[in-house]
């Protein structure tokens, strides 16, 4: 049984999508809530909307039910698939009369049943949620006078959706056998949600079972109760933890110490913190991979990918693989694994828009995606200017056009006068289309849009609006 948070936000934070979930069991797929970003989220994960079999609605707010009209119309007129809609009995008629009727009513369609196979269970009435998983809904306190509920399913799991702090409810769920509770959390002050500070007042036996949703953090903080991660597929058999806490093996830990010391004074954007981010992202993508992946190989390749970057070694593309091989040999690594990691490092780098080479293994695809994610978005912008400065590039010259379709030789030639802004057009704005995995592509899309917005603001502040660079930017708007 798997659960993927399609979003962990409240409907208002860019990049953090609606707090809806996808439950998968025995080939069946169920949405727990269907907000307005649900379809965008599924598309970014490569999941067709017509693969959804069931939808359960916890309450009627746009970030939890705003995507139902789209599903109804798509199912009836495009896929012709009857989706099961499970809506608690207290809001069954309200959902149609006050929420969907205005957009879905026609002479031929005048009820929910004209679009869905509707099931309306009462409180504590068991029903099939997904692939034979039995569930019941329970009341939650969210907004006074407005219905809201959560789910208890599989005899071990609870999902609260939106709610305020409610210790008696938590105790009752634990008494029923809940080993993992997906719990509403709002960072900062909250009135109709449970604030993070409120959550921290729960006793340890409750905190240990929580996985926080709705927290608005694309990169959740560490420490305290577990935080769900947007688009992270959770194997519920791994309970009570919502994340795997795998102890690294000695070789990986030794390599971490080596790279941390080697890169401590690096100032070009290829420092230890970059390597650390790539390593953490690569391990996460490994856990999400639908195909078998060697975790140790991914971890080592991610840690060693910038051990000797060709950009700062006279263009020598073998500097990195050579240094990585020497380190791994000194640690007693297997020769076959060393060759694999060297090949990943050799093929990893972007070498111009005119030359694109596919990675030869799923481990390589994951490390490449993790590295490229750190080249886009806010951190990508910061690193672009740090690297550009180290290469002697200007920040921006409105009269200097970016180069297009560069070969590897042209991309590596730093004697050509260039700017850090041109680097966006020559590399960074192309990265989204180059991602290998759907999970990385989803993150890359939000970071890509952030870079486009940043460049628009930059041109306005520089008085270059309407110029060549802004015109070229139109083709990258997604």
C-alpha positions, 0 to 999 in steps of 0.5 A: 500500500502506497500513499503519495502527497500530491501537495502539502500546501494550503492552496496559496503558496506557489510551488506547494500544491494542494494538500491532497493524497494518492492512495494505491493498492492492488492496482487501484488508485484513490484520490483523498481529496481533489483540489484544483491542483490535483490534475497538475500534480498527477500530470507532473508525476506521469499519472494519467487522470483516467487511471484514477478509480475513486475519489474521497472528499473530506470537506468542501473547500477549493483546495480539497474539492475544486478539481471535481468539476474537471473530473466529472466533465473529463470522465463523462465526455472524454474518458467515459470512465465511471469514477466512484465518488465517496462523499460522506452522507452529511455533505452528499447533497450539499456538494451538488446543490451548493458546489457543483450544480452551477457548472455541471447542471444541464438538461441531461445531467442534473445530479452527481449520479449522472457523472459518478458512481456515488457512495455516501457512507454514514459515520463509522460505516465501513466502505472500500476505499481502495483495492479492498482497503476498508475505511471509515470516516470520522468528524474533525473540527475545522470551521464551526458549522461546516462539515469536515472529516478524516479517514481511518483506513487499513486498521492502522492509518489515519488521515485528518485532512484539515483540523484544529488541535484535538488531543482527544481525537488523537488518543481515540485514533491511537486506541483504535490502532493507528500506527501512522497519522497524517495530521494537518499542520500550519506553520505560524499562527493558525485559527482553523488549522492546527499550528506547529506549536500546537502540535508540539504540545502533543505527548511523545506517544502521539508525536511519534505517530505523526506525519505532518501535511498542509505545512506549506514547506517544499523542503520541510524542516528537520527535527520534531515530528515527521513532515510529509514531502510533496510527491514523495511516495510512502510505502505504508508498510514502513510505518511508523516512520513516514521516511526511511531512516537508513543508516549509511554504510561506512564507505559513504560516511567516509566519503562524506567526511572526505568531500566536506573537507575537500570542498570547505573553501570552495566559492564557485557554487560547487561547495560542500553544501551543493554536494550535500544537497545533491546527495540528499536529493539523489537518495530521496529520488532513489527511494521513489524510483519505480525500478531497482536502484543501487543506493550506495552507488547513487550516494557515492556518485552524488558525493563525488560528482564534483570532486574535480570539475572540468570547468576548473581543471583546464577543461579536462573532462577526465579530472573528475572520474580520475579523482573519484576512481583514485578515492574509491580505490583507496577505500577498497571499493569494488572495481565494477562499482568504481567504473560505474561511478566514473561513468556517471560522473563522466556523463553527468555534466551539461555540455551544451544545448547542441549535445545531449547524451542519455545516462546509461543507468537508472543510478546515473539518471537519478544523480544527474537529476539531483545535480540539475535540480540544484542548478535551477530555482533560487539556489540555481540563480545564486550559483549561476552568479557565483560561478559566473563571477569566478569565470570573469563574466559580467552580470548582464549586458543587454547588447550581448545576445546568448548563444544557441545550440552550442557544441561541447567545445563552444560551451567549454570555451570560457575565453568568449565574452559572456554574462551570467544572465546569458547562462540562463538561456544557454543552460538553466532554462533548458534543464526542465526539459532534460529531467529524467524522472517524473519526481525531479521534473515536477520540482524542476517545473516550479523552479523553472517558473521561478527563474522566468519570473526572476528574469522578468523582474531583473529586466524591469529593474535594469530598464531592459524591458522589451529588449532582446533578452525579454523577447527570448524569454517568452519561449521558456514560459511554461 
